Amino acid sequence: MPASSGSALALAARLRALDDYALSRLVTDRGIRQQGIRDFFDLAEALLDRGNVQSALQRLDRPTLALLAVAGDLASTAGAPTTAQLAAALDSTPEEVAARSAAAVTAGLLGEESGRFAPWDAVVDQLAAWPAFGLPSRTELLRGTPPAALEPVSESDARFVDRGAGDRAFGTLTAVTELVLALGDESARQLARGGVALPDARRLAAATGVDSDQIDLLLDIARRAGLAVLESGTWTPSESSVAWLDGSRLDRWASLAGAWLQLLPKDLLEVLRQRAHAVWGERLGEYVGWLYPAGGDWIRERLIAVAREAELLGLTGGSTPSTPGAELLLHGVSAASAAMGELFPPEVSQVYVQHDLSVIAPGPLVAAVDARLRGFADVEARGLASTYRVTAASLTRAMIAGETADGIREFLRGSSLTGIPQPLEYLLGDTDARFGTLRVGMLDPGAPAAEAREFGMAAYVRSDDSGVLRQVAVDQNLSSLSLRPDGEHRLLSRFDSALVYWTLAGARYPVVAEDATGRIIELRRERRVGAGGALADDPAAILVARVRAVATTTPEETGQAWMARQLESAVKNKAAVFVDVRLPDGTDVEYYLEPAALMNGRLRARDRRADIERTLPLSSITAVRGA
């Protein structure tokens, strides 16, 4: 039972029972560092550190803090309470208490066993010390009065807000879309100190059309919507982003708005619903400060992020909810999407193809036309009117992916308001004729010495057009590849075929990659490792693997090392334990002990029931449980 003693012994046993995902999440959420953590006991002590406990309490709202305070009081006087007892003491519903208890247990602040709850000692002690630091006492947590209501919004103000909401929402949606597509082309590296590496930030800023200092905010929006993931220090698109990109722009915006809604704490969501037509401003900050009494800078920064993203998504304007924002709060995502549809510019399905090989979209393109156009043209500018450009390299890329010149012509005949200009027709024909004439592949590892592998050669460039090969061989932009002739129709390089391919493609040669059978294949850029070296592993995963490795060497109930560590922790924390002992006749007996010392394979402890001192060999102890 997680009694009010809340020792590291009991918490360590609970941590050991968690799965790796839950354990990693707890380590991450509580900000536990790897240093000094060897096993579950070290991890439990780190979680019970007063500073770490205070940091966790800062992220809890007033009702959850009141639950912890009341549970601690009841556990110390009448025994650990049940959900029903907590609901009665808090004047709340069992369902509400159950939800808040589960959150506190997940945060590692509340113990639970057999339907009864009690906070760990460090949590009780920290809450008891709050009044000395100007933070609310147990009574104030239970009876505190929230600040005054927010100021109502007039109809004229709402109409003014709506006029800009659609433009901001459309701009943000466009930027997030370009961000996800850019990450699909090449991942981005996250720095250990926070933020995206500068080269990647600049690349993503150019793709999205925003300042580089806004990339972190866009990534946060994309992550929360499940469109981008950060793994091992690298940002990449999620699997669900493919379906998101195929959806209509209103469906895509609805996903972003729904993710913002999930960001709101439940209590804050309720007050905003009650004030969906009110100015938020300073009074909202006052309410959030009351709701999170120990939040400090953390809650202020979170409120700023919520308000900033609401502005970007068109949910507010100048701290005033827009019509879509009010609909989102009151009636959900579908109603908000319908309201935003009235504010978005209309979609178009046709474009203007110019003689300079540019393609102009006079408005936002429907998703299917935009995706097809991106397949064989590069995006130059995005906005209400977008610009694309067709090049030999973009057409070659499309053909590698399976597109054909006839397929492109057919698409343009149906979607171009200006037909197919003659310069584009020439480029299509020329690219189609040259496609596949310059090929890159890997030399066969099992080939004889005549294949030149004995000289360190790894890849080849071949073509039936010897003139093209001679041009490649003397091109100074390709000198880094150290290409050397191998007959009239082939060049060799000591570098990997992927590097050779991307270098040639960057120099605007119509190059394709092929496999050992000569079949054309599509190459995608591999994830880069920046100048900082190898990508860092997840610190939480490393810590969990370490403590799990120690634990697996000693089975939970019979491992001597595990039981010795439990008893050492009990001695250190002056915590009572139940100990099962195997007697010489083979029978088992349970003692209720207060361990005093563990030395030379023997435990010295005070028997709480018999009020005598016992000395037991560690080899006779079969199990240790927290009291």
C-alpha positions as CSV (number, residue, x, y, z in Angstrom):
1,M,0.0,0.0,0.0
2,P,1.5,3.4,-0.9
3,A,1.2,4.7,2.6
4,S,2.1,8.3,3.4
5,S,5.7,7.3,4.1
6,G,6.0,7.2,0.3
7,S,9.6,5.9,0.4
8,A,11.9,5.4,-2.5
9,L,11.5,1.7,-1.8
10,A,7.8,1.6,-2.7
11,L,8.2,4.0,-5.7
12,A,11.1,1.9,-7.0
13,A,8.9,-1.2,-7.0
14,R,6.2,0.7,-8.9
15,L,8.7,2.1,-11.5
16,R,10.0,-1.4,-12.1
17,A,6.5,-2.6,-13.0
18,L,6.0,0.1,-15.7
19,D,6.5,-0.7,-19.3
20,D,9.3,1.1,-21.2
21,Y,7.0,3.6,-22.9
22,A,5.4,4.8,-19.6
23,L,8.8,4.9,-17.9
24,S,10.4,6.9,-20.7
25,R,7.5,9.3,-20.7
26,L,7.8,9.8,-16.9
27,V,11.6,10.4,-17.2
28,T,11.0,12.9,-20.0
29,D,8.1,14.7,-18.3
30,R,9.9,15.0,-15.0
31,G,13.2,16.1,-16.7
32,I,15.3,13.4,-15.0
33,R,19.0,13.6,-16.1
34,Q,21.0,10.5,-16.8
35,Q,23.9,11.4,-14.4
36,G,24.0,9.3,-11.2
37,I,21.0,7.0,-12.2
38,R,22.1,3.4,-12.1
39,D,19.0,1.5,-11.1
40,F,15.3,1.9,-10.1
41,F,16.2,3.1,-6.6
42,D,18.3,5.9,-8.0
43,L,15.5,6.8,-10.3
44,A,13.0,6.8,-7.5
45,E,15.2,9.0,-5.3
46,A,15.6,11.5,-8.3
47,L,11.8,11.6,-8.7
48,L,11.4,12.3,-5.0
49,D,13.9,15.1,-4.9
50,R,12.2,18.1,-3.5
51,G,13.3,20.3,-6.4
52,N,12.1,17.9,-9.0
53,V,8.8,17.4,-7.1
54,Q,8.3,21.2,-7.0
55,S,8.9,21.4,-10.8
56,A,6.2,18.7,-11.3
57,L,3.7,20.4,-9.0
58,Q,4.1,23.6,-11.1
59,R,2.5,21.9,-14.0
60,L,-0.6,20.8,-12.1
61,D,-3.8,22.8,-12.0
62,R,-5.6,23.8,-8.8
63,P,-8.1,21.0,-8.6
64,T,-5.4,18.3,-9.0
65,L,-3.2,20.1,-6.4
66,A,-6.2,20.1,-4.0
67,L,-6.6,16.3,-4.6
68,L,-3.0,15.7,-3.6
69,A,-3.3,17.8,-0.5
70,V,-6.5,16.2,0.6
71,A,-5.2,12.7,-0.2
72,G,-2.2,13.4,1.9
73,D,-4.2,14.6,4.9
74,L,-6.6,11.6,4.7
75,A,-3.7,9.1,4.4
76,S,-2.0,10.4,7.5
77,T,-5.2,10.4,9.6
78,A,-7.6,7.8,8.4
79,G,-5.7,5.7,5.9
80,A,-5.2,6.1,2.1
81,P,-8.6,7.2,0.6
82,T,-10.7,5.6,-2.2
83,T,-12.0,7.5,-5.2
84,A,-15.4,7.9,-3.5
85,Q,-13.8,9.3,-0.3
86,L,-11.8,11.8,-2.3
87,A,-14.8,12.8,-4.2
88,A,-16.7,13.5,-1.0
89,A,-13.9,15.5,0.6
90,L,-13.4,17.5,-2.6
91,D,-17.1,18.0,-3.3
92,S,-16.4,16.6,-6.8
93,T,-17.6,13.6,-8.9
94,P,-16.0,10.2,-8.8
95,E,-15.3,10.5,-12.6
96,E,-13.5,13.8,-12.1
97,V,-11.5,12.4,-9.2
98,A,-10.6,9.3,-11.1
99,A,-9.3,11.3,-14.1
100,R,-7.2,13.7,-11.9
101,S,-5.9,10.8,-9.8
102,A,-4.8,8.9,-13.0
103,A,-2.9,12.1,-14.1
104,A,-1.2,12.4,-10.8
105,V,-0.2,8.7,-10.7
106,T,1.2,9.0,-14.3
107,A,3.2,12.1,-13.2
108,G,4.8,10.0,-10.4
109,L,3.3,12.1,-7.6
110,L,0.6,9.8,-6.3
111,G,0.8,6.1,-5.3
112,E,-2.1,3.8,-5.9
113,E,-2.9,0.2,-4.8
114,S,-6.1,-1.7,-4.6
115,G,-8.1,1.4,-5.4
116,R,-6.6,3.6,-2.7
117,F,-4.4,6.6,-3.2
118,A,-1.7,8.5,-1.2
119,P,0.9,11.0,-2.3
120,W,4.6,10.2,-1.8
121,D,6.3,11.7,1.3
122,A,8.2,14.3,-0.7
123,V,4.9,15.5,-2.3
124,V,3.2,15.9,1.1
125,D,6.2,17.7,2.5
126,Q,6.5,20.1,-0.4
127,L,2.8,21.1,-0.4
128,A,3.0,21.6,3.4
129,A,5.9,24.1,2.9
130,W,4.1,26.1,0.2
131,P,2.6,28.8,2.4
132,A,6.1,29.8,3.6
133,F,6.9,30.7,-0.1
134,G,3.7,32.6,-0.8
135,L,1.9,29.6,-2.5
136,P,-1.6,28.5,-1.5
137,S,-2.2,26.2,1.5
138,R,-4.5,23.2,1.5
139,T,-7.5,25.4,2.5
140,E,-6.8,28.0,-0.2
141,L,-6.5,25.3,-2.8
142,L,-9.9,24.0,-1.9
143,R,-11.7,27.3,-1.4
144,G,-9.9,29.8,-3.7
145,T,-12.1,32.1,-5.7
146,P,-11.3,32.5,-9.4
147,P,-10.8,36.0,-10.9
148,A,-13.7,38.0,-12.5
149,A,-15.3,37.1,-15.8
150,L,-13.8,38.2,-19.1
151,E,-15.0,41.2,-21.1
152,P,-17.7,40.5,-23.8
153,V,-17.0,41.2,-27.5
154,S,-19.3,43.4,-29.6
155,E,-20.6,42.2,-33.0
156,S,-18.7,44.9,-34.8
157,D,-15.5,43.8,-33.2
158,A,-16.2,40.2,-34.2
159,R,-16.7,41.2,-37.9
160,F,-13.5,43.1,-37.8
161,V,-11.6,40.1,-36.4
162,D,-13.1,37.7,-39.0
163,R,-11.7,39.8,-41.9
164,G,-8.1,39.0,-40.9
165,A,-8.7,35.5,-39.5
166,G,-9.1,33.8,-42.9
167,D,-5.9,35.3,-44.3
168,R,-3.8,34.4,-41.2
169,A,-5.2,30.9,-41.1
170,F,-4.6,30.3,-44.8
171,G,-1.0,31.6,-44.5
172,T,-0.2,29.3,-41.6
173,L,-1.8,26.4,-43.3
174,T,0.3,27.0,-46.4
175,A,3.5,27.3,-44.3
176,V,2.9,24.1,-42.4
177,T,2.1,22.3,-45.7
178,E,5.4,23.4,-47.2
179,L,7.2,22.5,-44.0
180,V,5.9,18.9,-44.0
181,L,6.8,18.6,-47.7
182,A,10.3,20.1,-47.1
183,L,10.9,17.6,-44.3
184,G,9.9,14.8,-46.6
185,D,12.6,15.9,-49.1
186,E,15.2,16.3,-46.3
187,S,15.0,15.9,-42.6
188,A,16.1,18.6,-40.2
189,R,18.5,18.4,-37.2
190,Q,17.4,19.5,-33.7
191,L,20.2,21.0,-31.6
192,A,20.8,19.6,-28.1
193,R,20.3,23.1,-26.6
194,G,17.0,23.5,-28.5
195,G,16.0,24.8,-31.9
196,V,16.7,23.6,-35.4
197,A,20.3,23.7,-36.8
198,L,20.8,27.0,-38.6
199,P,21.3,25.5,-42.1
200,D,18.1,23.5,-41.8
201,A,16.2,26.5,-40.3
202,R,17.2,28.6,-43.4
203,R,16.2,25.9,-45.8
204,L,12.9,25.4,-44.1
205,A,12.3,29.2,-44.0
206,A,12.9,29.4,-47.7
207,A,10.5,26.6,-48.3
208,T,7.7,28.0,-46.1
209,G,8.2,31.7,-46.8
210,V,8.5,32.7,-43.1
211,D,11.4,34.0,-41.1
212,S,13.8,31.3,-39.7
213,D,12.9,32.3,-36.1
214,Q,9.4,31.1,-36.8
215,I,10.4,27.5,-37.8
216,D,10.3,26.2,-34.3
217,L,6.8,27.4,-33.9
218,L,5.7,25.8,-37.1
219,L,7.4,22.6,-36.1
220,D,5.5,22.7,-32.8
221,I,2.2,23.1,-34.6
222,A,3.0,20.2,-36.9
223,R,4.2,18.0,-34.1
224,R,1.1,18.6,-32.1
225,A,-1.1,17.8,-35.1
226,G,0.8,14.5,-35.6
227,L,2.4,15.6,-38.9
228,A,6.1,15.8,-37.8
229,V,8.0,13.7,-35.3
230,L,11.3,14.3,-33.5
231,E,13.3,11.1,-33.2
232,S,17.0,10.8,-32.2
233,G,17.4,14.6,-32.7
234,T,15.9,14.6,-36.2
235,W,12.7,16.1,-37.5
236,T,10.9,14.0,-40.1
237,P,7.3,13.8,-41.4
238,S,5.0,11.3,-39.7
239,E,3.2,8.5,-41.5
240,S,-0.1,10.3,-41.0
241,S,1.2,13.3,-42.9
242,V,0.7,11.6,-46.2
243,A,-3.1,11.4,-45.8
244,W,-3.1,14.9,-44.3
245,L,-1.4,16.3,-47.5
246,D,-4.0,14.5,-49.7
247,G,-6.9,16.2,-47.8
248,S,-8.7,19.4,-48.7
249,R,-7.3,22.6,-47.2
250,L,-10.3,22.9,-44.8
251,D,-9.6,19.3,-43.6
252,R,-6.0,20.1,-43.1
253,W,-6.8,23.3,-41.2
254,A,-9.3,21.4,-39.1
255,S,-6.5,19.0,-38.0
256,L,-4.4,21.9,-36.9
257,A,-7.3,23.6,-35.0
258,G,-8.2,20.3,-33.4
259,A,-4.6,19.9,-32.1
260,W,-4.7,23.4,-30.7
261,L,-7.9,22.5,-28.9
262,Q,-6.3,19.5,-27.3
263,L,-3.5,21.7,-26.1
264,L,-5.8,23.5,-23.7
265,P,-6.0,22.3,-20.1
266,K,-9.6,21.1,-19.4
267,D,-10.3,23.8,-16.8
268,L,-9.1,26.6,-19.2
269,L,-11.1,25.0,-22.0
270,E,-14.2,25.3,-19.8
271,V,-13.7,28.9,-19.0
272,L,-13.0,29.8,-22.6
273,R,-16.2,28.0,-23.7
274,Q,-18.1,30.1,-21.2
275,R,-16.4,33.2,-22.7
276,A,-16.2,32.2,-26.3
277,H,-17.4,35.7,-27.2
278,A,-15.2,37.6,-24.7
279,V,-11.9,39.4,-25.0
280,W,-9.2,37.2,-23.5
281,G,-6.3,39.6,-22.9
282,E,-4.9,40.3,-19.4
283,R,-7.9,38.8,-17.6
284,L,-7.3,35.5,-19.2
285,G,-3.7,35.6,-17.9
286,E,-5.0,36.4,-14.4
287,Y,-7.4,33.4,-14.5
288,V,-4.6,31.0,-15.8
289,G,-2.3,32.3,-13.0
290,W,-5.0,31.4,-10.5
291,L,-5.7,28.0,-12.1
292,Y,-1.9,27.1,-12.0
293,P,-0.9,28.8,-8.7
294,A,2.7,27.5,-8.9
295,G,3.0,27.7,-12.7
296,G,5.2,30.8,-12.8
297,D,7.2,31.3,-16.0
298,W,6.1,27.9,-17.3
299,I,2.4,28.6,-17.4
300,R,3.0,32.1,-18.7
301,E,5.1,30.8,-21.6
302,R,2.5,28.1,-22.3
303,L,-0.3,30.7,-22.4
304,I,1.7,32.9,-24.7
305,A,2.2,29.9,-27.0
306,V,-1.5,29.1,-26.9
307,A,-2.5,32.7,-27.7
308,R,0.2,33.0,-30.5
309,E,-0.9,29.8,-32.2
310,A,-4.6,30.8,-31.9
311,E,-3.7,34.0,-33.8
312,L,-1.8,32.1,-36.5
313,L,-4.6,29.7,-37.0
314,G,-7.2,32.4,-37.3
315,L,-8.9,31.4,-34.1
316,T,-8.4,34.9,-32.6
317,G,-7.5,38.4,-33.6
318,G,-6.0,40.7,-31.1
319,S,-7.0,38.3,-28.2
320,T,-10.6,38.3,-29.5
321,P,-12.1,35.0,-30.7
322,S,-13.0,34.9,-34.4
323,T,-16.2,33.2,-35.6
324,P,-14.3,29.9,-36.3
325,G,-12.6,30.2,-32.9
326,A,-15.8,30.6,-31.1
327,E,-17.3,27.7,-33.1
328,L,-14.3,25.5,-32.2
329,L,-14.8,26.2,-28.5
330,L,-18.5,25.8,-28.5
331,H,-19.3,23.2,-31.1
332,G,-16.1,21.5,-32.1
333,V,-13.9,21.0,-35.1
334,S,-16.5,20.4,-37.8
335,A,-18.4,23.6,-37.0
336,A,-15.1,25.6,-36.9
337,S,-14.1,24.2,-40.3
338,A,-17.5,25.2,-41.8
339,A,-17.0,28.7,-40.4
340,M,-13.5,29.0,-41.7
341,G,-14.7,27.8,-45.1
342,E,-16.6,31.1,-45.4
343,L,-13.4,33.1,-44.8
344,F,-10.9,31.1,-47.0
345,P,-10.3,32.3,-50.5
346,P,-12.0,30.0,-53.2
347,E,-10.0,27.1,-54.6
348,V,-9.1,26.9,-58.3
349,S,-8.3,23.9,-60.5
350,Q,-6.7,25.6,-63.5
351,V,-3.4,27.5,-64.1
352,Y,-1.6,29.7,-66.6
353,V,1.5,28.1,-68.2
354,Q,3.9,30.9,-69.5
355,H,6.5,30.9,-72.3
356,D,9.2,31.3,-69.7
357,L,8.3,27.8,-68.3
358,S,6.6,29.2,-65.2
359,V,3.2,28.1,-64.1
360,I,0.9,30.6,-62.3
361,A,-2.0,29.5,-60.1
362,P,-4.4,32.4,-59.8
363,G,-5.6,31.2,-56.4
364,P,-5.2,28.3,-54.0
365,L,-5.1,25.1,-56.0
366,V,-7.1,22.0,-55.2
367,A,-5.0,19.4,-53.5
368,A,-5.0,16.9,-56.4
369,V,-3.8,19.5,-59.0
370,D,-1.2,21.0,-56.7
371,A,0.2,17.5,-55.9
372,R,0.4,16.6,-59.7
373,L,2.0,19.9,-60.6
374,R,4.6,19.5,-57.8
375,G,5.5,16.2,-59.4
376,F,7.1,17.8,-62.4
377,A,7.7,21.4,-61.5
378,D,9.5,23.2,-58.7
379,V,7.6,25.6,-56.3
380,E,9.0,29.1,-56.5
381,A,6.4,31.1,-54.5
382,R,3.5,30.1,-52.3
383,G,0.5,32.1,-51.3
384,L,-2.9,33.1,-52.6
385,A,-1.3,33.0,-56.1
386,S,1.5,30.4,-56.4
387,T,4.3,30.1,-58.9
388,Y,5.9,26.9,-60.2
389,R,8.7,26.4,-62.7
390,V,9.3,23.5,-65.1
391,T,13.0,22.6,-65.7
392,A,14.8,19.7,-67.2
393,A,15.8,18.5,-63.7
394,S,12.2,18.6,-62.5
395,L,10.9,16.7,-65.5
396,T,13.7,14.1,-65.1
397,R,12.7,13.7,-61.5
398,A,9.1,13.2,-62.5
399,M,10.0,10.6,-65.1
400,I,12.1,8.7,-62.6
401,A,9.0,8.6,-60.3
402,G,7.0,7.0,-63.2
403,E,5.6,10.1,-64.9
404,T,5.7,10.3,-68.8
405,A,5.9,13.1,-71.2
406,D,2.5,12.2,-72.7
407,G,1.0,12.0,-69.2
408,I,2.2,15.6,-68.5
409,R,0.9,16.8,-71.8
410,E,-2.5,15.3,-71.1
411,F,-2.6,16.8,-67.6
412,L,-1.7,20.3,-68.9
413,R,-4.3,20.2,-71.7
414,G,-7.0,19.7,-69.0
415,S,-5.6,22.2,-66.4
416,S,-3.8,24.9,-68.4
417,L,-5.8,28.0,-69.4
418,T,-3.0,28.9,-71.9
419,G,-2.4,25.5,-73.4
420,I,1.2,24.2,-73.7
421,P,3.6,26.9,-74.9
422,Q,6.1,25.9,-77.5
423,P,9.2,26.3,-75.2
424,L,7.6,23.8,-72.8
425,E,6.8,21.4,-75.6
426,Y,10.4,21.5,-76.8
427,L,11.7,20.9,-73.2
428,L,9.3,18.0,-72.8
429,G,10.4,16.4,-76.0
430,D,14.1,16.9,-75.4
431,T,14.0,15.7,-71.8
432,D,12.0,12.6,-72.8
433,A,14.6,11.8,-75.6
434,R,17.5,12.2,-73.2
435,F,15.9,10.4,-70.3
436,G,18.0,7.4,-69.2
437,T,21.0,8.2,-71.5
438,L,23.2,9.0,-68.5
439,R,23.1,6.4,-65.7
440,V,24.8,5.9,-62.4
441,G,25.2,2.6,-60.5
442,M,27.3,0.6,-58.1
443,L,30.1,-1.7,-59.3
444,D,29.5,-5.3,-58.5
445,P,31.3,-6.2,-55.3
446,G,32.0,-9.7,-56.7
447,A,33.4,-8.5,-60.0
448,P,37.0,-9.4,-61.0
449,A,39.9,-7.0,-60.7
450,A,39.3,-5.9,-64.3
451,E,36.2,-4.0,-62.9
452,A,38.7,-1.7,-61.3
453,R,37.5,-2.3,-57.7
454,E,41.1,-3.2,-56.8
455,F,41.8,0.5,-57.4
456,G,39.2,1.6,-54.9
457,M,36.5,2.3,-57.4
458,A,32.9,2.0,-56.1
459,A,30.5,3.5,-58.7
460,Y,30.2,4.0,-62.4
461,V,28.6,6.6,-64.8
462,R,27.7,5.1,-68.2
463,S,26.1,6.4,-71.4
464,D,25.9,5.2,-75.0
465,D,26.6,8.9,-75.9
466,S,30.4,9.2,-75.6
467,G,30.1,12.9,-76.1
468,V,28.0,13.4,-72.9
469,L,30.6,11.3,-71.0
470,R,33.5,13.4,-72.2
471,Q,31.6,16.5,-71.1
472,V,31.0,15.0,-67.7
473,A,34.7,14.0,-67.4
474,V,36.0,17.5,-68.0
475,D,33.4,19.4,-66.0
476,Q,35.2,21.3,-63.3
477,N,32.1,21.3,-61.1
478,L,32.4,17.5,-60.9
479,S,36.2,17.3,-60.2
480,S,35.5,16.3,-56.5
481,L,34.1,12.9,-57.8
482,S,37.6,12.0,-59.3
483,L,36.0,10.4,-62.3
484,R,38.3,8.3,-64.5
485,P,37.6,6.7,-67.9
486,D,36.9,3.0,-68.1
487,G,36.5,2.5,-71.8
488,E,34.5,4.7,-74.2
489,H,31.2,4.5,-72.5
490,R,31.9,4.4,-68.8
491,L,33.5,6.5,-66.0
492,L,34.4,5.2,-62.6
493,S,34.4,6.9,-59.2
494,R,35.7,5.8,-55.8
495,F,32.6,7.4,-54.2
496,D,29.2,5.8,-53.4
497,S,26.7,5.9,-56.3
498,A,24.2,8.0,-54.3
499,L,26.8,10.8,-53.9
500,V,27.8,10.6,-57.6
501,Y,24.1,10.7,-58.6
502,W,23.2,13.8,-56.4
503,T,26.4,15.6,-57.5
504,L,25.5,15.1,-61.2
505,A,21.8,16.0,-60.6
506,G,23.0,19.2,-58.8
507,A,25.0,20.1,-61.8
508,R,21.8,19.8,-63.9
509,Y,22.7,16.6,-65.9
510,P,19.8,14.4,-66.9
511,V,21.0,11.5,-64.8
512,V,19.2,8.5,-63.5
513,A,20.2,5.8,-61.1
514,E,20.0,2.1,-61.9
515,D,20.2,-1.2,-60.1
516,A,22.4,-4.2,-61.0
517,T,19.9,-5.3,-63.6
518,G,19.8,-1.9,-65.3
519,R,16.3,-1.0,-64.0
520,I,15.9,2.7,-63.3
521,I,15.3,3.3,-59.6
522,E,14.4,6.4,-57.5
523,L,16.9,7.6,-55.0
524,R,16.0,9.8,-52.0
525,R,18.3,11.8,-50.0
526,E,19.4,10.1,-46.8
527,R,19.1,11.8,-43.5
528,R,22.1,14.2,-43.0
529,V,24.3,14.3,-40.0
530,G,25.3,17.9,-39.3
531,A,28.7,19.2,-38.3
532,G,28.0,18.3,-34.7
533,G,28.6,14.6,-35.5
534,A,26.3,11.6,-35.0
535,L,22.7,12.1,-34.1
536,A,22.2,11.9,-30.4
537,D,20.1,9.0,-29.0
538,D,17.1,9.7,-26.8
539,P,18.4,10.4,-23.3
540,A,15.2,9.0,-21.7
541,A,15.5,5.7,-23.7
542,I,19.2,5.4,-22.7
543,L,18.3,5.8,-19.0
544,V,15.4,3.3,-19.2
545,A,17.6,0.8,-21.0
546,R,20.2,1.2,-18.3
547,V,18.0,0.7,-15.3
548,R,16.1,-2.1,-17.1
549,A,19.4,-3.9,-17.8
550,V,20.2,-3.8,-14.1
551,A,16.8,-5.0,-13.1
552,T,16.7,-8.0,-15.6
553,T,19.8,-9.4,-14.0
554,T,17.9,-10.0,-10.8
555,P,14.3,-11.4,-10.9
556,E,11.8,-9.3,-9.2
557,E,11.0,-11.5,-6.2
558,T,14.0,-13.8,-5.7
559,G,17.0,-11.7,-6.9
560,Q,19.4,-11.2,-4.1
561,A,20.8,-8.0,-5.5
562,W,17.3,-6.5,-6.0
563,M,16.3,-7.4,-2.4
564,A,19.6,-6.1,-1.0
565,R,19.0,-2.8,-2.8
566,Q,15.5,-2.6,-1.4
567,L,16.8,-3.2,2.1
568,E,19.6,-0.6,1.7
569,S,17.0,1.9,0.6
570,A,14.8,1.0,3.6
571,V,17.8,1.5,5.9
572,K,18.6,4.9,4.3
573,N,15.0,6.2,4.4
574,K,14.2,4.6,7.8
575,A,11.2,2.9,6.2
576,A,9.4,-0.2,7.5
577,V,9.1,-3.2,5.3
578,F,7.5,-6.6,5.2
579,V,10.1,-9.4,4.8
580,D,9.4,-13.0,3.9
581,V,11.9,-15.4,5.5
582,R,12.4,-19.1,4.7
583,L,13.0,-21.1,7.9
584,P,15.2,-24.2,8.2
585,D,12.2,-26.5,8.2
586,G,11.1,-25.1,4.8
587,T,8.2,-22.9,6.1
588,D,7.9,-19.2,5.4
589,V,7.2,-16.5,7.9
590,E,6.5,-12.8,7.4
591,Y,8.2,-10.2,9.6
592,Y,7.3,-6.5,9.9
593,L,10.7,-4.9,10.2
594,E,12.4,-1.6,10.5
595,P,15.9,-2.2,9.0
596,A,18.8,-0.7,10.8
597,A,21.8,-2.1,9.0
598,L,22.8,-4.5,6.2
599,M,26.4,-5.9,6.6
600,N,28.3,-9.0,5.6
601,G,25.2,-10.7,4.1
602,R,23.1,-10.2,7.2
603,L,20.2,-7.8,8.0
604,R,19.8,-6.3,11.4
605,A,16.3,-4.8,12.1
606,R,13.7,-4.0,14.7
607,D,10.7,-6.3,14.7
608,R,7.8,-3.9,14.9
609,R,5.3,-6.6,16.0
610,A,7.5,-8.4,18.7
611,D,9.4,-5.2,19.6
612,I,12.7,-7.1,19.5
613,E,15.8,-6.8,17.4
614,R,16.4,-9.6,14.8
615,T,19.4,-10.5,12.7
616,L,18.5,-12.4,9.5
617,P,20.8,-13.9,6.9
618,L,20.1,-12.3,3.5
619,S,20.2,-15.8,1.9
620,S,17.0,-16.7,3.9
621,I,15.0,-13.7,2.7
622,T,12.8,-14.6,-0.2
623,A,10.9,-11.3,-0.7
624,V,10.8,-7.7,0.4
625,R,7.7,-5.4,0.2
626,G,7.2,-1.8,1.2
627,A,5.0,-1.4,4.2
